[in-house]
Amino acid sequence: MSPITGLVEPPKAAVRCVTRKDRGAHIKTFADLTSAQSHARRQDKKGKERQRPGADATENYFWSLAGEGFKAGTDYVAAFKEHKRRHAIASDGNGALAMHLLVIVSKGWLAETGDPRDWQGNPRVRQLVEEARRWADEAFGRDCVWAVRYDADEDGAGNVDILCSPVRVDGRAKARPKLKISVNKALQELARRHGRQKSYSALQDSWAEHARQHLDACIVRGEEASKKPHLTPEEYKAKVAAEQELEAARLKHEEVQRILEAPPPAIPTIAPPTLSERLAPDRWIAEQNSRLAEAAGQAAVRMAASDHERRRLAAELDQARTLSVSADKIARERDLARMKAERLSDDLKAEKDASARLKAERADALRKSEALAAEIREILEAPALDLVEEVAPELSLSPAGPFHLAEDGRRFVLDAETWGEPDVHASGVGAISLVMQVLRVRLEQAIRWLTERFGLVRVQAEIAAVAELDVPAPGGDAPRQPGL
């Protein structure tokens, strides 16, 4: 029943990701794995504090790939290794090792068929444990669950601990696909299937839908986008205790108010004396005085007790209010800390994204630099053009004694690097100026002509060789013979 509306509420289904101090959600390392194992065995401080007085952890429900029962069912390290062996996973990779989920239904729904902690005798508890495991396998992949636990030694009930490691194909291993554990990919797939941006909301949708289909059609999803802070079991217990004390003080205060507002007790009436009492008036008067004194004493005692009770209950009410305010303050501070942590997480993510972009830009710049260096190295290693062996045949310069004759009859004197035209007293260094002289073309036309025949690298090597000789680069129009 709702404490606000007084109406009977339907049972609810929810999922929580177990978080660890300074580590966040999921089991990321073997240290987290051994920590979860210690808690299951009640070897850690928090596990001992949460136990009910006289409860025994060995009476909880345990199952894992390492076996059933307290010893094997809580051997999470062995169970995780067996999970990897069955799926032929060689490396743990860089992501989370597993998810630790609390799969929940309302305690009241379980109580309808017996003790919510009695996993052996209450059929709904057994059904909850079986369906929670089945849901996880359907949601994240077949045989992904490697450990299940149901605690009967704590005050709470209705929570099934599920430890699972979704297995996916490693897309980076293209030559030979391998399997790897991928928690994030499994959660992203679940979010897409339920049309959600956040995987946490998709978890709630998925489990609530499964619970309605396989547990009870009356079960509904937990509150959507609740703004209430998530309290630890210890904080929740303290908050509930404070609220109970406040309610008890309020009821006592109302009782005192009713007593104080009730009409005062009737004053005893004095009946007229009988004939015999008139004959002995002193005795009758003494009896009436005694009755009046007794009534007055009772009234005085009642008033004193009421006043004392009122002051005591008022003090208890103030104390309960103080405790309630403290609990609310703790909840607000925790909510504020959670919001700060989320902002820090967003800032860290933005920083990581910026770092990744910078890293990509550096890698791209490095690739360009290496490509440029390779191009320069190729140019430097390429030989300059040989005027006699390579350029002259392309220009149709025919050797004739000490000269090379052009098709129009002009004579040129050539060696590997230099040329001369004695008839016009012209000379130069390199293939570019020779082409300009023979074909009477401009610089860009000569470069294009050489590039078409010898390639850009050889032409660049030719330019570099001429530059090393400290010869001015030819420019403008082609050299002209005197008188032209």
N, C-alpha and C positions, 0 to 999 in steps of 0.2 A: 504494500500500500504506500502511496506517495505521501511523505510527511507534509507536503505543501497543499495538495488538492484533496487528500483523503481518499482518492480513488485507487482501485486495484490496478496496478501497472502490469503490462505483459512482460514475460521474461525477455531478457536482452542477451545478445551475443556480441562479443568484442574480441579483439586481438591486441596484445601489447608486445612490443619488441623489448626484451630485457636489456637494460642499459647497465654499463659498469662505470664506476667513478673514473673520470678523466679518460675513458676509452670509448664512450659513445655506444651505439647499438652494435649488435652482432659480435661473434667471437672472431677476433682478428688474428690472434697469436696462440701458441701453445700455452702461454701463461694464462690467457683468458680461459682456455680449455680446462686447465688444471684448477683454476679458480672456481669454475662452474661445478667441477667434480667435487671439490672440497665442500661447496655449499650443499650439494645433494647429500653428502655424507654427514652434514652438520658438524664439520670440523672447523668452520670459520665462525667468527664472532657473531655475525649477523644471523647465520643459520641457527645458532644456539639461542639467541635472543628471541627469535620468532617462534620457537617451540612452545607448545602448551605445557604447563606443569604436569609432569608424570607421563608425557607422550613419548613414544619411542619411534625414532626415524626408520627403524627396520620394518615397521608395519606399513610404510608407504608403498605405493605401487611403483615398480621399477621394471623397465624393459630396455634393452639395447642390443646392438649387434654382437656384443660380447657375452650376452646371456641375460637371464632374468634374475630377480631377487636383488637384495641390497648390495652384495659385493660385486657381482658381475653387471648388474643393471646400472650401477653408478660408475663403472670403469669407462669414463668417456674417452680417455686417450686411446684405449684398446678398441673401442667401438668405432671411433673416427678412422683409425688406421685400417680396420676391417672394411669400412665403407670405401676407402680409397682403393684397397686391394680388389674389391669386387668390381669396381668400375675402371680398374687399370689406370689409375691416376698416379703418375710418377712424381709430379712436383706440386707443391702447394700454391705456387704462383705468388702474385703480389696483392691479391684481393683478400676479402674476408674468408675465413675457413668455414664458417657455419652461421646459421641464424638460430637464435634462441628466442622462441616465441611462447607467450602465455595465451593459450586458447581458452576463452572464458564463456560461461553461461551463468545466468543469475542463480544465486545460491538457493533462492526460494523454489525454483523449478525442480531442483534436485531434492529438496526437502519434502516434496509432495509424495515421494515413494520411499522415504526413509532418511536416515542420517546422511547429510551431504558429504561426510568424510568417510563413510563406509563403502569403500570401493569394491569390497567383496560381496556385501549383502544388498546394496542399493542398485537395482537394475539400471537406473538412469545414469548413475556414475559410471558404470561399466560401458554403457552405450556412448557416453560423452568421450571417454578415453579412446574407444575404438574409432569413433567418427572424427575426432580431432586428428588422429594419425592418418586416417584415410583422406581427409580434406587436404592435409599438407602434401601428401603424395600426388593428389590430383592437381593442386594449385602450382606446385613447383617442379614436378617431374617424378615419374615412377621410381620407387625405392630410394628417395632422397632422404627419408627419415632414418636416423641411426640411433636415436634414444628418445624414450618417453617416460615421464614421471608424473604421478599424482600424489600430492602431499596430503596426508591425513593427520600430521602432527602439529599443524598450525591452526590458528583461530579461523582463518579464512577457508573457503572451499569453492569449488567450481572452476579451478584453474588447472589446466593441463600443460605441463612443460613439454614443448616439442623442440628437439634439436635436429636440424636437417641441413644438408649441404647439397644444393641443386647442382646438377652436372650438365654442362653444355659443351659443344664442340668448340675448340680453340680456333677461331678464325684466322689467327696469325700464322698457324702452321699449315701453309698451303700445299706443300709437297706431300706431306703425310699428316692428315688431320688427326688431332689428339683430343682427348677429353680433359676437361678441367673443371674445377669448382668455380661457379660464377653466381654469387648471391645477387649482385646488382642487375645482371641480365635477367635473372628469373623474376625479380621484382618489377623491372621495366616491362617485361612481357605480361605480367599480371595486370599492371596498370593499363596497358593498351587494350587488353581483353575487356576490361570493365569501363573503358572510356574515361579514365581518370588521369590527371596530371601528376598526382602524388600517389606513390605506391602504398603509403600508410592508409589512405582512404580506400584503395582497392582491396587491401587486406580485410578491412571491416566489411565491405560489400560481399566479398567472396565467402567469408566464414558465415556471415548471417544468412546468405542464400543457402549454403550447404546445411546449416542447422535447421532452417525451416523445412527443407526437403527430407532430412534424414532423422531429425530429433523430434521436432514439434512445429506444426504450422503456425502456432501462436507466437513463436519467438520472433523478435524484431531486432533490427540493427541498433547498435548503441547510438548515442547522440551524435549528430552530424556536426563536425567542426566545432567541438566544444571548446570554450575559452577557459574552462576550469583548469587550474594547474594540476599536473599529475603528482600525487603524493606517494611517498614510500609507504610500505605497510606500517612502519613505526609512526610516521606522521599522521597517517589516516586513523590509526588506533587512538592516538592522543586527541585528534580532532573529534572523533566519535565520543570518547570519554567526556570531553569538555561539553559537548552538546547534550549528552545524557545528564550530566550534573546540572547544567543550566535548566533542562526540562524538569528535573526533579525539584529543583529550587523553585521554579515557577509554579509547579503544582502545589507545593507546600505553602507558598505565598498566597495562592488563591484560596487554599483551605483556611488559612488564618483570616483572610479578608472575609470569607463567608461567616466565620465564627464571630468576627468583630461586628459584622453588619447584621447578625441575627438579633432578634429582639431579646432583651434581658429576661432571665427567668422570672416567672410570676412570683410575687411576694405571697407567702402563705396567708390564706384568709383565716380570720378568727371567728369561729362559730360562736353563737350565743351560749353561755354556760347553762348546763342543765341544773335541775333543782338541787341535786346532790353536790354539784360543783359550787353552787351559790352558798350552800351551807359551809363549804370549806374553801373560801375564795383565795386564800394564800396559796394553796396547792395549785389551783387552776391558773392563777397568775404566773406562778413559777414555771408551769408547763408551757404556757404561751410564750413567755420570755425565752425559754430554752429553744423552742421551735424557731423563733425569730432570729436568735443568735446563730443557730445552725445555718439557716438560710443566708444570713449576712456573711458568715464565714465562708460558705461555699462560693458565694458571689465574689468575695474578696480574693479567694484562692484562684478562682477562674479568671478574674481580671488580671491578677499578677502573672499567672501562667500564660495568658494570652499575650500580655505585653512582652514577657520574656521571649516567648516563641516568635513573636513578630520581629523583635530585634535580632534574634538568632537567624531566623530565616532571611531577613533583609541582608544580614552580613553574608550568608551563604549565596544569596542571589547576586550580590555585588561581586563576590569571589568568582562565581560561575561566569558572570558577564566578563570579568577580567580575563578568565581563561579562554573564553570564546573569542574575545578581541585578540588575544595573543595568538590563538590558532589561526585566525584570519590574517593577522600580520605575517605569520610564518608562511602561509600560503601565498600571500601577495609577494613577499620577498623571494620565495622560490620561483614564482611565475616571472618576476622581474629578472632573476638570474637566468632563467630559461630563455627569455627574450634576448638578453645580452649574449648568451651563448649562441643563439641562432644568428644574431647579427655578426658575431665574431666568425661563425662558420661561413656566413655569406661573404664576409670580407676575405677570409682565407681562400674561399673558392675563387673569388674574383682575382685575388693575387696569384693563385695557381694558374688561372686562365691567362692572365697577363704574362706570367712567366713562361707558359707554354707557347703563347704567341711570339714572345721575344726569342725563345729558343728556336722556333720555326723560322723566324726572320733571320736569326744568326746562321742557321743551317742553310737557308736559301742563299744568303750572302756568301757563305763559305763555298757552296757549290758554284756560284757564279765566279767567285774569285779563282777557284780551282780550274774552271773552264777557261777563264781568261788567261791564267798562267799556262795552261796547256796549249792554248792558241799562240801565246807569245813564244813559248818554248818551241813549238812547231815552226814558227816563223824564223826564230833564231837558228834552228837546226837546218832549215832548208837552204840549199846553195843558191847563190845569185845566178842570174841568167848568163850563159856563155854566149858572147856575141858571135863568135865564129861557128861554134858547133850547133847552137840552138836557134838564135835569132836570125842569122843571115839566110839560112834555107827558107824560113817562113817569109822573109822579105824578098825572096827570089834574087838574092845577090849571088852572082856566079863568080867563083874564084878565077882569076886570070893573072898568073904571075904573082907579083906582090900586092895586087889590088883585088877588090871584089867589085864586079860591074853590076849596076842596076839595069833594069829593063830599058830605061831611057838613056843609057850610055854613061851615066855619071860613074866616077871612080871613087871607091872608098878603101881606105886602109884600116884593117881591123885586127885587133887581138882579142883576148878573152874579155877584157873589161873596157877598153877604150876604142874610139873610132876617130877617123879623120877624113875630110874631103879636101884634098890638096888643091883642087882646081878653084875652090872658092875660099880657101884658107879657113875652113870651118873644122871644129873638132869637139869632142865631148866624151863623157864617161857614162857608161851604163846603157841598158837597152832602151829606156824610155826616150832619151834624147836622140838615139839613133833612129828609132821609129818615127819621131817627129821630123827628123831631117830627111829621111828617105821618102816617107809618105806625104810630107808637108801637111801635117795635121796638128791640132792643138793638144795640150797636155792631157786633158781628160779623154780625148779620142785615142791617144796613144796608150794610155793606161787600160782603157776598155779593150783595145785591140790585143794587147799582151795578155789580159786576163782571160779572154775568150780562148786563147791558144795554150797558155801555160798554167792557168788557175790563179786564184786570188792569193794563195799562200806564197807562191813563187814570186809574184809581183811585189807583195809586201816585203819579202826577203830581199828583192832587188832594191827597193826603196831604202831599206835599212842598210844595205851594203854601200849604196851611194852616200848615205848620210854619214857613215863611218869614215868615208874618204874626205869628208868636209867639203863636198862639192855642192854649190848652190843648186837647188832643185830647179829644173827647167820650168818656165811658166810662160804665159801669154801665147802668142802665135808661134808657129813653127819657124825655125831659122830660114831666112831667105838668102838666096845667092846675090852677090853684088850686082846691081843693075836691074834687079827684078822689082 
